[in-house]
Amino acid sequence: MNTAAVVGPPMVGRNYGGPRNTVDRCIGNYYNSDGTLIMAMEYQLMESHLLSKKGSFKDFPFGPNAAVFKVVGKMFALVALNEKSLRITLKCDPDDADALRMMFDAVKPGYAMNKDHWNTIHLDGSIPKGILLDMIDASYALVVKKLAKADRFKLENL
């Protein structure tokens, strides 16, 4: 028996008590046959990395289904929370954006964003976690680099 098989969205009343938070309710989590979350674990890892960036914070300007991560009021990541598969949109150097799209089928031009400067990554397991974390770091660095000098100074002194 394959214990890693996906068995569908959560059902209230199982041992884990059903959806516990906004992430559970919004992204339609899927669970392994042993009841462990698949998507929420991925989201929590990604969220902790996004929020570990100096001066970063999470906001919901587009409603409860889109978590926007910002630094000094500028977006560097957007996570779609209501999808069957987790998606993150990140700022990217145009040359790197094209290269990543050619290397990974899961990397597409940024959904509803400038297609030259943003990539949407479908987190289907095909992209190694280290590369995803590097993409997050690059997005953050690009946004910080474009901040006004006074804003960069404030950020450095946090």
N, C-alpha and C positions, 0 to 999 in steps of 0.2 A: 504494500500500500504506500502510495506517495504522500508523505505527510506535508509536503510543501505545496500541494495543490490548492489553488484558490477556490474557495467555496461560495463566494458571492458577498453581497453587502451585509452589514451587520443586521442582526435581528434582535429586537428588544427582548429581554428576558433570559438571554443566554448567560453563562457564568460571568462574563465580563460586564454585564449590566447595561448593555446597549451603548449608544453614543454618549460620551462623557463631556465633550467640549465642542467648541465651534468647528474645529478641524474635523472631528468625527461626523458631525452633522452635515458639513458643507461638501466635503470631497467624496462622499459615498465610498468610504473605506472598504477595502476588501480584506478578508482575513484568511490566514492559513487554516488548514483543517484542524490545527491544534488551538485555534482561537486567537493567535497573535496577529496584531495588525501588520499589514504590509505598507500601506501608503502613509499612515500616520508616523511610522518610524522614519521613513524617508523624509517626510516633511519636518519632523522634529530635528533631525540632523542638519538639514538645510537651514531651517530657521535659526538654530543656535549658531551656525557659522555666519549667517547674514547679520545677526544681532551682535556678534562678537567684534564686528568692525567698529572702529572708533567713531563715536557720534551717530551711529546708525539707530534707527527706530522704525517701528512698524506702524502703518496707517491703513485706513480703509476708505479712501476718498471715492472709490467707485462702487461702494456697497460691500456687504459682508462676504461676498464670494471672491474677492480679489485683494490679497494682502500685498501692499506696496511697501517696499523697504527703501528708506530715504536716508540721505546724509545731508545735513544743513538744508533740508527742504527739497532736495533734488533726488529724484528717483534713480536707483541703480538696479532694482530688481522688482519684478511683479510676479506673484505666484497665483495661478488660477486654482481656487479651492473647490470648485464644484464640478470638476471633471472626473471622468472615469479613470483617466491616468493623470498623474501629477504633471503640471507644466510650469516652467519658470521662464520668464523673459528677462534677458540680460543685455546690457549695453556692451558693445564690442567694437574693436577697431575694424574698419571695413575690410581690410585684407584678411585679418584673422577670421572675420565672420564668414567669408566665402570659403576659406580653407576648412573651417569646422563643418560647414554644410556639406562639403565634398567628402569629408572623412566619416561623418556620422549621419545616417538616415534620420535619426531622432532630432537633428538640429535643422530648424526651418527658419526662413526670414521672420522677423518679429511680427507677431500677430497684432494688427491695428497699430503698428509702430513704423518708424522710418526703417525700411527694409535694409538700408545700407549699414545702419549703426546698431541694430538690435536683432538678436536671435531669440527664438522661442525654442526651448529644449523640452522634448517630451521625455519624461523620466521613466523609460520602459526597461531600464536595467542594461541597456546597450552601451552606455557611457560610463567608464570607470569613475568612481567617486572622486578620486584625486583630480581628474580632469575637470569634473563639474566644479569642485572647490576652486580650482585655478581660474575657471571662467567667472565665478563669483568674485574672486579677488581682482581680476582684471576689470570687471565692470565697475566695482567700487573705485579702483584706482583711476579709471578714466573720468568718472564723475568728479572725484576730488581734484583731479588735475585741472578741470575746467571751472572750478569754483573761483569766485573773486578772491583776490589776495587777502582781504580782510577776513573773509569767511574761512579760508585755509588757515590763517593765523589763529582764529578762534578754535578751530578744530584741533590744531596741533597743541593748544594749551588746555584742552579738556582734561 
